[in-house]
Amino acid sequence: MKFILQALIYLGLFALTSCTQKETVSAQNEPNYALEYDLYIQGGTIVDGTGETPYKGDVLVRGSEIVFVGQTDQAKIRATRTINAQQKIVTPGFIDAHSHGNPLQENNDYLRSFLRQGVTTVILGQDGSSPNGTMSVSDWFAEVDKHGTGPNIAALVGHGSLRTQSGGGEKDKVTPQEQAKMEALLNSALEQGAYGLSTGLEYLPGRYADEDELNGLAKVVGAHDGLISSHIRNEDDDKVAQSVGEVIKQGRFAHVNITHIKVVYGKTRAQGDAILKQIRDARQDGMNVSADVYPYLASFGSMIYLYPEWAKRKSEFDDAVKNRREEFEAFLRAKIERRNGPGAILISRGEYAGKTLQDVSKLTGKRPEELIIDFGHSGPSTAHFIMTKNTQDAFITAPDISISSDGSPTMRHPRSFGSFPKILEDYVVRDHLLSIELAVHKMSGLTAQTFGLKSRGVLKAGLAADILVIDLAHVKAGTGWADIYAQPSGFDAVIVNGNIADTSEKSATPNYGRSLQKHNGD
C-alpha cells in the first residue's frame, strides 16, 4: 500500500507538469547562459507560493537572490552546485505567522527545529510580548545578526511590553501620559523595522486594555502600514465572535490579524464557518482582516487559563487562596470539567511533565482543583485538549487563512516541531483536503502578503532565495505526543538566503538567516 501511495503521488506530480504551463514566472523567457550561477535546482515541479497551478521548471540562484524560475537548457547552465529535483516539488520557504523565542538567549542551534520543517522565516514578538526586552529594536536586530540565526526573523512589538515600559503595567486603565509613552515607543520601534504590534488580550497585562487604549495604538500601526496580530480576549465558543469583533473594530485604523484562530469547545464545522463569515463580512465592509491557524487540537499555556477573573493577578491569586479557597476550588472544579476534564490537561514541565492532571491526582491523592492551587500562581506549562477537528478544519482548509505553529524550540508540544509537514502529510497527501498549490500558498505567499514581507513567500526572480525541495511522498511530521522531539522527514533541501542549511541536530555549520526589517523593504 505504501508503494502504491508513493506511485500515485509521483504520477500526480507528473500530471501537474503536463498541464498547460507557464514558461516562466520571471521577467525573461530564458536565463542568461553567459553567467555562472551559485545554485541550480533542476527538473522539479514548481509550486511557486501564489496558489497558481504547479508546473515543471528550474530555479537559478546567484548569491542570496532568485534570478530565474522557468524552463532552462540544462546543457548550457554553469552552476557551482546543482540539486536534482526530479519527482520533487520546489516551493518557497515556509513562513511561520506565529512563533516564539529569543535567539539571543539560546545556543547556536536555536530555531533549527523550524528549519527542519521547512520554515525559513519566523515572526517573533507574539501575544503582546516583545522579543527585544529593554533593548531598542534596531539594537536587537543588530545582535540577532551578530549572533546568527537559522531562519530569518521578523518581529512584532508586544503591547504588554509597551504597557510595562510605559509604567501602565497591570493597571485597570493607563493614564494619558502612559498612553502617550506607549504610542511613542511603538512609533519608534516601527521606524526601526518592526512589522507591527501584537496583543495578548487574554493575558496579563493585555486583558486590562480598553477600546481607547487599543485604538490609539492601532492608529500608530496604521500610520506605518503595519499589522496588529491579536491573541483575542476569549476563544471560548460563546465568546469568540464577540472577541473577534473587538479586534475587527481596530481594523478601521490598521490591518488586523486574528492569530491562532480557534473555537474552544467547538464541535461543528458550522461554528468555524460562522467565524470565517464574520471575518469575510468585515473585509466586505472595507476592513483589512486576516487570520492564521495551527493544525493541532491542543492549546498550550499556563494554568492562569483556568482561574476566575478575580484571581488572575499574583496578588489576587494569593488573596483567593487565603480568603476564598472554597469558592476558588469550586470555580476550578467547574472549569476543569468544562475543559473536557482533568485527563485533557497535560503537564509539560516540572516533575510531572508528560502526565495529565488526572494522572497526578491519582499519584498524589489530591483533587485536581487542589493541585492547581498548590502549584502556585501560573503553575507549570500545560497543554489543553479543548478543540475538535470538525471545527478547526474550517480554518485549516480555508484559502484565506495562513498557517502558523505558535511553537518554540523549548515548548513540549508537537506544533513546535511538525505543524508545516503535518499540513502536507495529513491535509494534502492523506486526506486530500488541500491541493498542494493552496497548501503551499497558505504557508508562504499568503503569510508574506499578510505581514508585508515583500522579499519572501514566492518563487520569483528578484526575491530572496528561500527555497525548499520536498519529496512529497515521504513527508512526515514525525512528532507526536508520544515523542515530541521526533524529527520531520521529506525535506530534501532547505535553502535560506541562497545557502543550503544543515538541519542536523548538532550542526556546526553557519546559520544563514538574518533579521528582516520592514523599513528596508524586507
C-alpha positions in Angstrom: 0.0 0.0 0.0 2.8 2.4 0.9 4.4 1.9 -2.5 1.1 2.4 -4.3 0.6 5.7 -2.5 4.1 6.8 -3.4 3.5 5.9 -7.0 0.2 7.8 -7.1 2.0 10.9 -5.7 4.7 10.7 -8.3 2.1 10.2 -11.0 0.3 13.2 -9.7 3.4 15.4 -9.9 4.0 14.3 -13.5 0.3 15.0 -14.3 0.7 18.5 -12.8 3.6 19.2 -15.1 1.7 18.1 -18.2 -0.9 20.8 -17.7 -0.8 24.0 -19.8 2.4 25.5 -18.4 3.7 29.0 -17.7 7.0 29.4 -19.5 8.4 31.2 -16.5 7.5 33.5 -13.6 10.5 35.7 -14.1 10.6 38.7 -16.4 12.7 37.0 -19.0 11.8 33.9 -21.1 15.1 32.2 -20.6 18.2 32.7 -18.3 21.4 34.4 -19.2 23.5 31.5 -20.2 26.7 33.6 -20.1 26.5 33.8 -16.3 27.7 31.3 -13.8 25.2 30.5 -11.0 25.7 29.6 -7.4 22.8 27.1 -7.3 20.8 25.3 -10.0 17.6 23.5 -8.9 16.8 21.3 -11.9 13.7 19.4 -13.0 11.3 19.9 -10.2 7.6 20.6 -10.0 7.4 24.3 -9.2 4.8 25.2 -6.6 5.5 28.9 -6.5 3.6 30.1 -3.5 1.0 32.2 -5.4 -1.6 29.4 -5.4 -1.4 29.0 -9.1 -1.1 25.7 -10.9 2.2 23.9 -10.4 4.5 23.4 -13.5 7.7 21.7 -14.5 10.7 24.1 -14.2 14.1 25.0 -12.8 15.3 27.7 -10.4 18.6 29.6 -10.7 20.2 31.4 -7.7 23.0 33.9 -7.5 24.1 35.0 -4.1 21.0 35.4 -1.9 18.6 36.0 -4.8 16.5 34.0 -7.2 17.4 35.2 -10.7 15.3 32.8 -12.8 12.4 30.5 -12.5 11.2 28.5 -15.5 12.5 26.2 -18.3 16.2 26.0 -19.0 18.6 24.2 -21.3 20.5 22.1 -18.8 23.4 21.7 -21.1 24.0 25.4 -21.2 23.8 26.0 -17.4 27.1 26.5 -15.4 26.5 26.3 -11.7 28.6 25.8 -8.6 26.0 23.4 -7.2 23.1 21.5 -8.7 20.2 19.9 -7.0 18.3 17.3 -8.9 14.7 17.9 -8.1 13.2 15.3 -10.4 10.0 13.8 -8.9 10.2 16.5 -6.1 8.3 19.7 -5.6 10.1 23.0 -5.3 8.5 25.7 -3.1 9.2 28.9 -1.4 10.5 28.6 2.2 7.6 28.5 4.6 6.8 31.5 6.8 5.6 30.9 10.3 2.9 33.5 11.1 3.3 33.0 14.9 6.5 31.8 16.6 8.1 32.2 20.0 11.5 32.6 21.4 14.6 34.7 21.5 17.7 33.6 19.6 20.0 35.7 21.9 19.1 33.5 24.8 19.7 30.2 23.1 22.7 28.3 21.7 23.6 28.4 18.0 21.1 25.6 17.3 18.3 28.0 18.1 15.3 27.7 15.8 16.9 24.9 13.7 13.8 22.9 14.7 11.9 25.3 12.4 14.3 24.7 9.5 13.7 21.0 9.8 10.0 21.5 8.9 10.7 23.9 6.1 10.2 27.2 7.9 12.8 29.7 6.6 11.2 32.8 8.3 9.7 33.1 11.7 7.7 36.1 13.1 8.5 36.7 16.8 7.1 39.1 19.4 3.7 37.4 19.7 0.9 37.6 22.3 1.8 41.0 23.5 5.4 40.2 24.4 8.3 41.9 22.6 11.3 39.7 21.8 13.8 42.5 22.4 13.3 43.1 26.1 14.6 46.5 27.1 16.9 46.8 24.0 15.9 49.0 21.1 14.5 47.2 18.1 17.5 48.3 16.0 20.0 47.1 18.6 18.2 43.8 18.9 18.2 43.3 15.2 22.0 44.0 15.2 22.5 41.5 17.9 20.5 38.8 16.1 22.6 39.3 13.0 25.8 39.2 15.0 24.7 36.1 16.9 23.3 34.3 13.9 20.0 32.6 13.4 18.9 29.5 11.4 15.8 31.0 9.8 15.1 34.7 9.1 13.5 36.6 11.9 10.8 39.3 11.6 9.5 41.0 14.8 6.4 42.5 16.2 6.2 44.9 19.2 4.4 43.5 22.2 1.5 45.6 23.6 2.1 44.0 27.1 5.8 45.0 26.9 4.8 48.6 26.0 2.4 48.7 28.9 5.2 47.6 31.3 7.8 50.0 29.8 5.4 52.9 30.0 4.5 52.3 33.6 1.0 51.1 32.9 1.7 47.5 33.9 -1.3 45.7 35.2 -3.4 48.8 35.9 -7.1 48.6 35.0 -6.6 51.7 32.9 -3.5 53.5 31.8 -3.1 57.3 32.3 -3.0 59.7 29.3 0.8 60.0 30.0 1.3 56.3 29.9 -0.8 56.0 26.7 1.3 58.7 25.1 4.5 56.9 26.1 3.3 53.6 24.7 2.4 55.3 21.4 5.8 56.9 21.2 7.7 53.7 22.0 5.6 51.9 19.4 6.2 54.6 16.8 10.0 54.3 17.4 10.0 50.5 17.1 8.1 50.7 13.8 10.5 53.2 12.5 13.3 50.8 13.3 11.9 47.9 11.3 9.3 46.1 13.3 6.3 44.9 11.2 3.6 45.8 13.6 2.1 45.2 17.1 1.0 42.1 18.9 -1.7 42.0 21.6 -2.4 39.3 24.1 -5.8 40.3 25.3 -6.4 37.1 27.3 -3.1 37.5 29.2 -1.7 39.9 31.8 -1.5 42.8 31.3 -3.2 42.9 27.9 -6.5 41.9 29.3 -6.9 45.3 31.0 -6.6 47.3 27.8 -9.8 49.0 26.8 -11.0 50.2 23.3 -9.5 53.7 23.6 -6.1 52.3 24.5 -6.1 49.8 21.7 -7.4 52.2 19.1 -4.7 54.7 20.0 -2.0 52.1 19.3 -3.8 50.9 16.2 -3.6 54.4 14.7 0.2 54.4 15.1 0.4 51.0 13.5 -1.8 52.1 10.6 0.4 55.2 10.0 3.3 52.8 9.3 1.2 50.5 7.2 1.9 47.8 9.8 -0.2 44.9 11.2 -1.8 44.1 14.5 -1.7 40.4 15.3 -4.0 39.7 18.2 -4.5 36.8 20.6 -8.1 37.7 21.2 -9.7 38.2 24.6 -11.7 35.0 24.7 -11.6 32.0 22.4 -14.5 30.1 24.0 -17.4 29.1 21.7 -19.8 31.5 23.4 -17.4 34.5 23.4 -15.2 34.1 20.3 -17.4 36.1 18.0 -17.5 39.0 20.4 -13.8 38.8 20.8 -13.1 38.7 17.1 -15.5 41.7 16.7 -13.4 43.6 19.2 -10.3 43.2 17.1 -12.1 43.9 13.9 -13.0 47.4 15.2 -9.3 48.2 15.2 -9.4 47.4 11.5 -10.7 50.9 11.0 -7.2 52.1 11.7 -4.8 49.2 10.7 -4.6 45.8 9.2 -5.6 43.3 11.9 -4.8 39.6 12.1 -6.6 37.1 14.4 -3.7 34.8 15.4 -4.0 31.0 16.1 -7.8 31.3 15.4 -9.8 28.7 17.2 -13.2 27.9 18.7 -12.6 26.4 22.1 -15.2 23.7 22.9 -16.3 23.9 19.2 -18.0 20.8 18.0 -19.2 21.5 14.5 -17.9 22.8 11.2 -20.6 25.4 11.2 -19.0 27.1 14.3 -15.8 27.6 12.4 -17.6 28.7 9.2 -19.5 31.4 11.3 -16.3 33.0 12.4 -14.9 32.9 8.8 -18.1 34.7 7.7 -17.6 37.3 10.3 -14.0 38.0 9.0 -15.1 38.0 5.4 -18.0 40.3 6.0 -15.6 42.7 7.7 -13.5 42.6 4.6 -16.5 43.4 2.5 -17.0 46.4 4.8 -13.5 47.7 3.9 -11.6 46.3 6.9 -8.2 44.6 6.3 -8.7 41.4 8.4 -6.7 38.2 8.2 -6.1 35.1 10.4 -3.7 32.2 11.0 -4.2 28.8 12.5 -2.1 25.8 13.7 -3.1 22.2 12.8 -3.3 20.7 16.3 -6.2 20.4 18.7 -4.5 21.3 22.0 -3.6 24.8 23.1 -0.6 25.5 25.4 0.0 27.9 28.2 -0.1 28.4 31.9 -2.8 27.4 34.4 -3.9 31.0 34.6 -6.3 30.0 31.8 -8.3 28.1 34.5 -8.5 30.9 37.0 -11.5 33.2 37.6 -11.3 36.9 36.7 -10.8 37.7 40.4 -7.6 35.6 40.7 -5.6 36.4 37.6 -3.0 38.7 39.1 -0.5 37.2 41.5 -1.9 39.4 44.3 -5.4 38.3 43.5 -4.4 34.7 43.4 -2.7 34.9 46.8 -5.8 36.6 48.3 -8.1 34.0 46.8 -6.1 31.1 48.2 -6.1 32.7 51.6 -9.6 34.1 51.9 -11.7 32.4 49.2 -10.2 29.0 48.8 -13.5 27.1 48.9 -15.0 29.3 46.2 -11.8 29.2 44.2 -11.8 25.4 44.2 -15.4 25.2 43.2 -14.7 27.5 40.3 -11.7 25.5 39.2 -13.6 22.2 39.5 -16.3 23.5 37.1 -13.7 25.0 34.8 -11.8 21.7 34.6 -14.9 19.8 33.7 -15.8 22.4 31.1 -12.4 21.9 29.5 -13.0 18.2 29.0 -11.9 17.1 32.5 -8.6 16.6 34.2 -7.5 14.0 31.6 -7.5 16.7 29.0 -4.9 18.8 30.7 -1.3 17.6 30.1 1.5 19.0 32.2 4.6 19.8 30.1 7.2 21.0 32.6 8.5 20.1 36.0 8.4 16.8 37.9 5.0 15.8 36.4 5.9 16.5 32.8 4.1 14.1 30.5 1.4 13.4 32.9 -2.2 14.6 32.9 -3.8 16.4 35.8 -5.8 13.3 36.3 -2.6 11.2 36.5 -1.1 13.5 39.1 -4.3 13.5 41.1 -4.2 9.7 41.3 -0.5 9.7 42.2 -0.8 12.3 45.0 -4.3 11.6 46.3 -5.2 15.3 45.8 -8.2 16.6 43.9 -7.3 18.3 40.6 -8.5 21.7 41.9 -6.3 21.3 44.9 -3.3 20.6 42.7 -3.8 23.7 40.6 -3.8 25.9 43.7 -0.8 24.1 45.2 1.2 24.5 42.0 1.2 28.2 42.8 0.3 31.2 40.6 0.6 30.4 36.9 1.7 26.8 37.6 3.6 24.6 35.1 3.0 24.9 31.4 0.2 22.7 30.2 -1.4 21.5 27.0 -5.2 21.8 27.0 -7.1 19.4 24.6 -10.1 21.7 24.0 -10.7 21.8 20.2 -12.2 19.4 17.7 -11.1 18.6 14.2 -14.6 19.3 12.8 -14.4 23.0 13.8 -10.7 23.6 13.3 -10.7 22.2 9.8 -12.9 25.1 8.7 -9.9 27.3 9.3 -7.1 25.0 8.3 -8.7 24.4 4.8 -9.9 27.9 4.2 -8.0 29.5 1.3 -7.6 32.8 3.1 -6.2 31.7 6.4 -2.4 31.3 6.7 -0.6 28.5 8.7 1.3 29.1 11.9 2.8 26.9 14.6 2.6 29.0 17.8 5.6 27.0 18.8 9.1 27.4 20.1 12.2 25.1 20.3 11.6 24.7 24.1 7.8 24.1 24.0 6.8 20.5 24.6 4.0 20.5 22.0 4.1 18.8 18.6 3.1 22.1 17.0 6.6 23.3 17.7 8.2 20.6 15.5 5.6 19.4 13.0 3.0 22.0 12.1 4.1 22.5 8.5 4.9 18.9 7.5 1.6 17.9 9.1 -0.3 20.2 6.6 1.4 18.3 3.8 1.2 14.8 5.3 -2.4 15.0 6.5 -4.2 17.6 4.6 -2.6 17.2 1.1 -1.4 13.6 0.8 -3.6 11.6 3.2 -7.0 13.4 3.3 -6.9 15.5 0.1 -8.5 18.4 1.9 -6.0 20.9 0.3 -4.4 21.0 -3.1 -0.6 21.2 -3.0 -0.7 24.7 -4.5 -3.2 26.0 -1.9 -1.3 24.4 1.0 2.0 25.9 -0.1 0.3 29.3 -0.6 -1.1 29.2 2.9 2.4 28.5 4.3 4.3 31.0 2.2 2.8 33.6 -0.2 -0.3 34.3 1.8 1.7 34.8 5.0 4.2 37.1 3.3 1.3 39.2 1.9 -0.4 39.3 5.3 2.7 40.6 7.2 4.1 42.7 4.4 7.2 40.6 3.8 8.0 41.9 0.4 11.1 39.9 -0.4 9.8 36.4 0.6 7.0 33.9 0.1 7.0 33.4 -3.7 9.4 31.8 -6.2 10.1 34.8 -8.4 13.1 36.4 -9.9 14.4 39.3 -7.8 13.1 37.8 -4.5 15.2 36.2 -1.7 16.3 32.6 -2.3 14.4 30.9 0.5 13.6 27.7 -1.2 12.5 24.1 -0.3 13.0 20.9 -2.3 10.4 18.4 -0.9 9.9 14.7 -1.5 6.1 14.8 -1.0 5.8 11.1 -1.0 8.0 10.9 2.1 6.9 13.9 4.1 6.1 13.1 7.7 5.6 15.4 10.7 7.3 12.8 12.9 6.4 14.5 16.1 3.5 13.4 18.3 2.5 13.4 22.0 4.3 10.1 22.5 7.6 11.5 21.0 7.6 15.3 21.0 11.1 15.7 19.6 10.8 13.2 16.7 12.0 15.0 13.6 10.2 15.6 10.3 11.2 13.9 7.1 10.8 14.6 3.4 12.6 18.0 3.2 15.5 17.2 0.9 16.9 20.7 0.8 16.1 23.8 2.9 17.7 26.9 1.4 18.0 30.2 3.3 19.2 33.3 1.5 20.7 31.2 -1.2 22.6 28.8 1.2 21.7 25.2 1.8 21.1 24.9 5.5 22.3 22.0 7.6 19.3 20.9 9.7 21.0 18.2 11.6 20.6 18.3 15.3 24.2 19.2 16.2 25.2 21.1 13.2 28.4 23.2 13.4 27.7 24.9 10.1 26.9 28.6 9.9 23.4 30.0 10.3 22.2 31.7 7.2 19.2 33.5 8.4 19.1 37.2 9.2 16.8 39.9 10.7 14.1 41.2 8.4 13.3 44.9 8.8 10.1 46.4 7.3 11.7 49.8 6.6 14.4 48.1 4.5 11.8 46.5 2.2 12.4 43.0 3.6 
